């Protein structure tokens, strides 16, 4: 799945890139983006807070995800409110829309905490589940969110973003 690459850049040389037509997803410890449209929720990520790419997340979950990230641990009640509705955007808790079957590049800096949530298929403003809470993202860590909603490390010596450390290819057809 090819497509145009979009980048959100900040004044400090930070950027977030994604590949249209691919899913980008993340889990606790990773940032993901999932969808056939390259939607990063640019209004939700300020240019100053967008990370510089040096790691990737591949979303093989088959669902659109939201990856909230912070330098400190988050509580679910800060993100999800009544009737499992996502709370409005906040500069304190930015997030990325993670389209299914996509890949996103990011820079966790000195490290981040990520909480990855599944968007409801029929109502994207509603949380349908949790993949990870406060997953610790290490600098330079590339991960894959699997179809079973697990977060696994990408094989570092592999050009294929979908292959994990055990040699399993998680790319969906």
N, C-alpha and C positions, 0 to 999 in steps of 0.2 A: 504494500500500500504506500504509494508515494504521495507527494503533495507538496504544497508550498510550506515553507518554514516561516513561522512568525517569531518575533523576538520582542520582548518587553525590556527596555533598557532604562537604567537609572543613571543619575549624574555621577555616581561613583564607579561607573564602568560595569555595573551589575546588569545581568540580563537573565531572562527565562525564555527558552525556545521550545517550540513544539512542532510536530509534523502533522499537517492536516491529513485527515483520512486515517490517522492512527489513534489508538487509545493511549492515554497517558494516565497512569494511576500511581497511587502511592499508598503507603501504609505507614503505620507508626514507624518512623525512621526513614520514610521515603516519601517523595511527592509524586503523585500520579496524575495523569490527565487522560480521560476516556471520552471519546466520541468521534463520529465520522467528520465532524466539523471542528476546526481548530479553535476551540473556545477556551480561553484561559481565565475568563472572568477578570479581564483587565481592569475593570472598574473596582475590583476587589483587591487588587495587588498594586500598591503604590510603586512608582518607579524607584523610589529610594529603598524600598524593602525587597525588591526583586533580586534573587540571588544570581551570582555569576555561575555559569555552567562549568562543572568539573566532575559531575556524577549524573547518572540517569536512573529513571524509573520506567519500567515497561509494565503496562496494565493489561494483563491477560485474564482479568476477572470476568469480562463479558458485561460489566455494568459501568455506568457513569459514576464517578466517585468525586468526593470533595476531600482535599487534603488541607487541613488547618495546620499551621506551623507557628512555632514560637521558640524563643530561647529559654523559656521556662515551661514547666509542666502545666497542662490545661485540665480543666474539669469539664465533663460533658454538659453540665448545666449552663456553662458559659457559651456553648455552641448550639445546643438544641433546647427548645422551649416546649410549651404546651402542645399536645397532640403531635409530638415528634417533629414539629416545624423547625427548620433552621432559623436561627436568630439573624437579624439584619447584619450586614457587613460591619466590621469594626477594624480600625487601624491596629488595635492591640492583638487581634486574632485574624490575620489575613488568611485567605485560602485560595487554592487553585481548583478550577473545574478540571476534572480528569476524565476525558472521554475514553470509552472502552476501546481496547486494542490500539492504544497509542503509546508514544514514548515522549518523555520530557527530560530535558537537561536542566540541572540546577546546581547550586553551590551551597552546601550546608554550612559554609564558613567554619567556625570552630565547633559546630555541632548544633543540631536543632532537635526539638521534640515535634513529632507529627502525629496527628490524630486523623485517621482515614475513615470516612463514612460513605455509605452507599446511598445514592439518590434513589427515591422511589421512581419506578419506571413511568407511571402515569402522572405523578405529581412531583417534579424535580425539587420543589421547595420543601419536601418532606423527607426526613431521614428514614431509610428502610433497614438500616443495620450498621453495625460497626465492624470494621476490619481490624483496626488497631487503635489503641489509646496510648498517647505519649511514647510512641516508638522512637527510640533514640537514633537519630541520623548521624552517622559518623562522617567526618570529612572524607571525600573521595569515594564514598560507598555507593555503588550502583546495585539496585535491587529490581526484582520482578514480583508483581502481585499476581499470584496464580489463580487459576479458575476456581480453586477451592478456598480462595481468600487467605492464603498464607503468603507471607513475605519471605522471599528467599534471595540469597546473594547471587548476583550475576557473575559468571565466570570471567575473571579479569583479563585473561589472555585471549579472549574471544571477540571477534568483530561483531558477532551477532548479539544484539541486545536482549534477545529472548532466551539465551542458553544459560542455565544456572550452573553452580559449581559442580554438580553431579553429572553435567552433560545433558540434562533434559531440556528439550526445546519446548517452550511454552507458547509459541506463536500459534494463534488460532486461525483457522482457515478463513 
